[in-house]
Amino acid sequence: MDMTWQQRQFVLAVLAVALFAAVALAVDVRVGEDVTLECRFNPVLMDKRHTFYWIRANIKEKDNVAIGESPLEKNYRISFKPAEGQYDLLVSGATYDRDNGRFECRLKEQGTGIELHSQSVDLVVLVPPSAPQINPVSPVAVEGQPTELVCSSAGGSPDPVLRWYRKGEANPLEGAITKPGGSRSVATLSTLMVRPQKEDDGSEYRCVAWNRAMDTNDKKEATVALTVNYAPRVRVSPSPLSVERGGSVQIQCQVDAKPAVYSVRWTRAGRFIATSFNHTLRSVSLDDDGVYVCSADNGLGQVGEAELQLDVLHPPVVTIGEARKEVDIGASVAVPCNVSAKPAPTSIEWIKEGDAQFRSNGPVLRLNRVSANDNGRYLCRATNMIASTERSGNATFQLLVKHEPGTARISPEEPIAVDEASITLTCVADPPGWPVPQYRWWKAGAEGTILGTSSELTIHVARQNSEGTYYCQPNNDLGTGGSSYVNLRVFQPPRFIGQLPPVLQKKAQDADFNMTCSAQGKPKPSITWLKDGVEILPGSSSGAYELVTDESEGRNAIFTVRSTLRFHGSERPALSQLTADDRGVYTCAFENQIRRIESTLTLKIEHAPILLDHRPKVASNVGSSSVQLLCQVQAYPRPNFEWSLRDVPIIGGGGATGSDSKYEMNVTSITNAANGHDIYQGMLRINDVKESDYGDYTCKMWNAEGENAAAVRLQATSAPEKPTNLRVVQSGYDSLTLEWDEGFNGGFENTIYTVLYRAVSSPSSSSSSSSEAGQQQEDDCQYANPCVIRGLEQLQSYTFQVRAENTKGKSPVSNALTASTVVDLSRIPEPKQVAYEPKTKTISFNVDSQLPLMAMVESRIDGDWSLSQKISVRSPVSREVLDLVKDDVDDVRIKLCLEMNTTLCSEAVVAVTGDLIQEPTKALTELPAKYMVAIIVACVVGSLVFVLFAIFYCYRRRRAQKLKKLLEMEKAHSARPTIGQQQQQQQPPPPYYAGLENKGRDQSLMNTSHGSMLDDAASKNALYATQNGYGYAVASAQNNGHANGGGDWVNMAYTEHSYSNSNNGGSVNSQDSLWQLKLASQNGGVGGVNGGGDHQLGNGTLPDRSYHYDPMTHGGYGGFEDYSHYPPSTGDDYMQRNNYGVVTANGDPYAAVHKNGKRMEHLESTYHNVSGLPDPYMEAEPEDMKQQQQQQQQQMAPPQHHLSFDESLESGYSTPNSRNRRVIREIIV
């Protein structure tokens, strides 16, 4: 049948509605909020007769809530729009109980009931769930067994989502089974199944609940800790365990189990041992070696156990199959040695007793063709290492080779027996012999009496008649050995004949008291007297005691010694009276080689009280609970004490000056190590100190022998009093120990002491210490007395003072004390390069120290050393002639001692005997190392300079040839010398002046000095004066206003002091004889030989410069001959040059001669007096510049000071061959 269009449309609408209704929509709404439930249908359905309604199904009921446009409950409203196909239900103020459920919108055809439209909406009223809960709350699981954890959460809408997490993990756990609750009243469940291990014990599990009513990050959770019980884990330590045999060891069993175990089970080879965790095995033996098992059970059905290997270490145990073996001579022997050791032995060897040379390695001893020498005891020794220590074991084997005994030997070799005691003599044969020999003993003088037949002879009770010579001789079946003997002496130990009484009581001032004891002994006993354990020495105690000892020798050399200790001496009152200090314990002791015996006497001296350790002041503040006043005395018998305040007696427990509890008194007997016994201390305690208690208290003590009293002042606390009697108790090289008498401490025991000191300048002090001299320093000694002051300089003097300080203030400083440190003996040097020349009895040595030292020279004659001479060391190099009594001295030695204390010395150094090194070479060798280096460097530099000078000299040589001709022309115009009347008188020759003249230098002076033009007579006299070896007088000339008579002598040098090749004292080519006229040729302001003082010439004056020059130091080359041909200066500048002034000789034939043409700065230099060299500065500048500089330098020239010959000697070297000493200078060109 054909359907109309409307019918088709209706059918499609119905099908669409049915399909749409099959799917329920979910709508969320929160409690109290409004929500619209939509229902949409096809408007086509409105053509039918229809009925619209809403059905609600919740947990309580299912019913209509709206029919048509009429809601059936007040919080519901209908929005109906047929034309748009809308039939919505509006819910206001949603609640869970009413609105949570499924709503259905339906459209039915009236009359037929056909459902035209149906649509479902699940309305979810959102409610957050409650916090989750986990069951069980404290879960306990067993390792390896499954355990359920259930998490539940109720009251939420919709049902919450439950997830499990493990602590420390971010991802949720899988495998949990969830059971939804379906409503708020039914909890949602999540079950997690776990199979825990030991490591899970204590792990935490977390359950998290969430639904749509909560924010995304808002979660509710619960946590539970899982307890896992597990079977025991057993561990033993250490394993393997090593212990040495005989030692103790503890085996330890550690168990990890849950629940814990409180005991274990130790077994060894199935045998129960102990139940303690730590089991100690004592005195471990080899049987204890093996495996030990520790097992533990905590009831979970599984037993845990562990094994421990115990190794018992032991030294080698050595056994030999047979202990001894008897063989004939010539047989062979093989003896095995069995060794058991843990660890295994490192070596096995055989040695023979008494034969250090015999040694055989290996476990088997092999001897081929034995002889009597092989007889003896052999030892097999095995060695292993235990704990880095070598351990060994051994066993002995005795090889018995049949042979006759050898010569006997008795021990001890010098036997000494004690009277009434026993002694045993032992006799052995070498070789011993086998079978075992018998020994025959006899005494000299009684050969027929056999004293014994064994190897030992015992004298049970030795007497004096037992002394004598005893013989021993061995023999066996194979023969008889040689005899031997010893001398037996019998000594007697000391024994008292007269002893001291135990106790003796005397009074002070008793006179003529003695103690006597006597004893016998052999050898002679020595006697010693002691008082309180300290020996009384006759020498040191002669002022208080005298010892008288009598000795006598009786039969058998037995001595009787009788000793008397007399209380007599110059230190005693009336020479022999007893004093209180004589109290004590006296001991008389006799001793010889055998024994020491003693007799003791306690001497008590009755005497009046003697005050000890008195403290005259005590300090306490008002309000103090109490203060004690002490009074200590020594007395016998016991003294009585009485205290008084301001002469008013104090009665303990009340009295005239106090209340019932104000004062307390007692007397105590004490023992003082310093003063011995009989010491008593009286104490007065003053309670509740008041101002009125201050004052002077008197302690009075008395006994039957007399009385004594002491004053004690009670005062308020104050600053301490100043220390007194500052003194040095010990001196070191960098420290001093000071001690002082402490003043009253002001009532405070913690008095601090400060030492103030400053250094006193001394020659031996270093620069640093000298700079600190006068600066006061402080050393905080705190409570120390004595106090050690450290950080001082050796051999330095210091001034010390000490000051006390407490909380109340500081005391004044003590008396000043000046003390010095000592020298460090390690810094006293030994003399170096010590040499001795027997011919001249001269000794030389070097000293490398700045200390003030004294050289002690000792000589040895016939093997004995004796002090010969003391030499004060003032320079690094010393050379002295010794004043020895005898010439036949074997050796000489020197030691250096401190000049201030010659007992502090270095080790002695024996001098090398022989010819001393000649000067100046020896002087060079004795110089310190730094000077030697400087000299070597100077020589090298001088050599280089000399090479340069030689080159320069060759260059100037050519010019010198031209100047030589001018010099010859100058001589041709010179006046001829004549012999004057004074010369004809044949006066005696002038005084002899040994020395050398710097002729090259003199020639320059003559060429430039005023008055160089001599008359002929004077020139001739000077020229020919040296032919007869004498110096002749020349014509007189004016000498600075003083007439130099013609009889004045010209100093002419003898040929023996000339170092040129000419027999007249000059060189062959230089005509240097003319130069000797220089002293006589100077007139009119030039001083001659006898001239003196400063001499003026022109407008310039120069003081004398002493010049000493010895050509011998330059290898015999004077250096002036080559320049003798230089002509004198001539020209217009002659007088201007001469105005420089002339340096006079001042009577010194060795005075320096100054060249007028030199610059002043070169005259002042260290090289200006080099003789015989051309002046490189004379031609370096024009003459007008020279004259200007000469005038300026003449005004600026400082006064020059010259030294005499003797004064200048210190700066040079003394030549040994010159008649008068000369100074050698090193000249560097």
Stockholm file with secondary structure:
# STOCKHOLM 1.0

chainA/1-1229         MDMTWQQRQFVLAVLAVALFAAVALAVDVRVGEDVTLECRFNPVLMDKRHTFYWIRANIKEKDNVAIGESPLEKNYRISFKPAEGQYDLLVSGATYDRDNGRFECRLKEQGTGIELHSQSVDLVVLVPPSAPQINPVSPVAVEGQPTELVCSSAGGSPDPVLRWYRKGEANPLEGAITKPGGSRSVATLSTLMVRPQKEDDGSEYRCVAWNRAMDTNDKKEATVALTVNYAPRVRVSPSPLSVERGGSVQIQCQVDAKPAVYSVRWTRAGRFIATSFNHTLRSVSLDDDGVYVCSADNGLGQVGEAELQLDVLHPPVVTIGEARKEVDIGASVAVPCNVSAKPAPTSIEWIKEGDAQFRSNGPVLRLNRVSANDNGRYLCRATNMIASTERSGNATFQLLVKHEPGTARISPEEPIAVDEASITLTCVADPPGWPVPQYRWWKAGAEGTILGTSSELTIHVARQNSEGTYYCQPNNDLGTGGSSYVNLRVFQPPRFIGQLPPVLQKKAQDADFNMTCSAQGKPKPSITWLKDGVEILPGSSSGAYELVTDESEGRNAIFTVRSTLRFHGSERPALSQLTADDRGVYTCAFENQIRRIESTLTLKIEHAPILLDHRPKVASNVGSSSVQLLCQVQAYPRPNFEWSLRDVPIIGGGGATGSDSKYEMNVTSITNAANGHDIYQGMLRINDVKESDYGDYTCKMWNAEGENAAAVRLQATSAPEKPTNLRVVQSGYDSLTLEWDEGFNGGFENTIYTVLYRAVSSPSSSSSSSSEAGQQQEDDCQYANPCVIRGLEQLQSYTFQVRAENTKGKSPVSNALTASTVVDLSRIPEPKQVAYEPKTKTISFNVDSQLPLMAMVESRIDGDWSLSQKISVRSPVSREVLDLVKDDVDDVRIKLCLEMNTTLCSEAVVAVTGDLIQEPTKALTELPAKYMVAIIVACVVGSLVFVLFAIFYCYRRRRAQKLKKLLEMEKAHSARPTIGQQQQQQQPPPPYYAGLENKGRDQSLMNTSHGSMLDDAASKNALYATQNGYGYAVASAQNNGHANGGGDWVNMAYTEHSYSNSNNGGSVNSQDSLWQLKLASQNGGVGGVNGGGDHQLGNGTLPDRSYHYDPMTHGGYGGFEDYSHYPPSTGDDYMQRNNYGVVTANGDPYAAVHKNGKRMEHLESTYHNVSGLPDPYMEAEPEDMKQQQQQQQQQMAPPQHHLSFDESLESGYSTPNSRNRRVIREIIV
#=GR chainA/1-1229 SS CCCCHHHHHHHHHHHHHHHHHTSCEEEEEETTCCEEECCBCCGGGGGSCEEEEEEEECSSCEEEEEETTEESSTTEEEEEEGGGTEEEEEECSCCHHHHSEEEEEEEEETTTCCEEEEEEEEEEEEBCCCCCEEESSSCEEETTSCEEEEEEECSCBSCCEEEEEETTCSSCCSCCEEECCSSTTSCEEEEEEECCCGGGTTCEEEEEEECTTSCTTCCEEEEEECEEEEEEEEEEESSSEEEETTSCEEEEEEEEEESCCSCCEEEETTEEEECSSEEEECSCCGGGCEEEEEEECCSSSCCEEEEEEEEEEEEEEEEESCSEEEECTTCCEEEEEEEEEESCCSEEEEEETTEEEEEEESSEEEECSCCGGGCEEEEEEEEEEETTEEEEEEEEEEEEECBCCCEEEEESSSCEEETTSCEEEEEEEESCCBSCCEEEEEETTBTTSCCBSSSEEEESSCCGGGCEEEEEEEEETTEECCCEEEEEEEEEEEEEEECCCSEEEEETTCBSCEEEEEEEEESCCEEEEEETTEECCTTTTTTTCEEEEEEEECGGGCEEEEEEEECCCTTSGGGTBCCGGGCEEEEEEEECSSCEEEEEEEEEEEEEEEEESCCCEEECCTTCSEEEEEEEEEEESCCEEEEEETTEECCTTSBTTBCTTTEEEEEEEEEETTTEEEEEEEEEEEESCCGGGCEEEEEEEEETTEEEEEEEEEECCCCCCCCEEEEEEEECSSEEEEEEECCCCTTCSCCEEEEEEEEECCTTSCHHHHHTTTCCEEEEEETCSSEEEESCCTTCEEEEEEEEEETTEECCCCCCEEEECCCCGGGSCCCEEEEEETTTTEEEEECCCCSCEEEEEEEEETTEEEEEEEEEECSSEEEEECCCSCSCCCEEEEEEEESSCTTSBCCCEECEESCCCCTTHHHHHTSCHHHHHHHHHHHHHHHHHHHHHHHHHHHHHHHHHHHHHHHHHHHHTSCCCCCCHHHHTTCCCCCCCCCCCCHHHHHHHHHHSTTCCCCHHHHHHHHHGGGGTSCCBCCCEEETTEEECTTSBCCCCCGGGCCSSSTTSSCTTTCTTGGGGTTTSCCSSCCCSSCCSCCCBTTBCCCCEECCCCGGGGTTCCSCGGGTTCCCCCSTTHHHHHTTCCCCCTTCTTEECCCTTSCHHHHSSTTTTCTTCCCTTTTSSCHHHHHHHHHHHHHHCCCCCCCCHHHHGGGSEECTTCSSCCEECCCCC
#=GC SS_cons          CCCCHHHHHHHHHHHHHHHHHTSCEEEEEETTCCEEECCBCCGGGGGSCEEEEEEEECSSCEEEEEETTEESSTTEEEEEEGGGTEEEEEECSCCHHHHSEEEEEEEEETTTCCEEEEEEEEEEEEBCCCCCEEESSSCEEETTSCEEEEEEECSCBSCCEEEEEETTCSSCCSCCEEECCSSTTSCEEEEEEECCCGGGTTCEEEEEEECTTSCTTCCEEEEEECEEEEEEEEEEESSSEEEETTSCEEEEEEEEEESCCSCCEEEETTEEEECSSEEEECSCCGGGCEEEEEEECCSSSCCEEEEEEEEEEEEEEEEESCSEEEECTTCCEEEEEEEEEESCCSEEEEEETTEEEEEEESSEEEECSCCGGGCEEEEEEEEEEETTEEEEEEEEEEEEECBCCCEEEEESSSCEEETTSCEEEEEEEESCCBSCCEEEEEETTBTTSCCBSSSEEEESSCCGGGCEEEEEEEEETTEECCCEEEEEEEEEEEEEEECCCSEEEEETTCBSCEEEEEEEEESCCEEEEEETTEECCTTTTTTTCEEEEEEEECGGGCEEEEEEEECCCTTSGGGTBCCGGGCEEEEEEEECSSCEEEEEEEEEEEEEEEEESCCCEEECCTTCSEEEEEEEEEEESCCEEEEEETTEECCTTSBTTBCTTTEEEEEEEEEETTTEEEEEEEEEEEESCCGGGCEEEEEEEEETTEEEEEEEEEECCCCCCCCEEEEEEEECSSEEEEEEECCCCTTCSCCEEEEEEEEECCTTSCHHHHHTTTCCEEEEEETCSSEEEESCCTTCEEEEEEEEEETTEECCCCCCEEEECCCCGGGSCCCEEEEEETTTTEEEEECCCCSCEEEEEEEEETTEEEEEEEEEECSSEEEEECCCSCSCCCEEEEEEEESSCTTSBCCCEECEESCCCCTTHHHHHTSCHHHHHHHHHHHHHHHHHHHHHHHHHHHHHHHHHHHHHHHHHHHHTSCCCCCCHHHHTTCCCCCCCCCCCCHHHHHHHHHHSTTCCCCHHHHHHHHHGGGGTSCCBCCCEEETTEEECTTSBCCCCCGGGCCSSSTTSSCTTTCTTGGGGTTTSCCSSCCCSSCCSCCCBTTBCCCCEECCCCGGGGTTCCSCGGGTTCCCCCSTTHHHHHTTCCCCCTTCTTEECCCTTSCHHHHSSTTTTCTTCCCTTTTSSCHHHHHHHHHHHHHHCCCCCCCCHHHHGGGSEECTTCSSCCEECCCCC
//
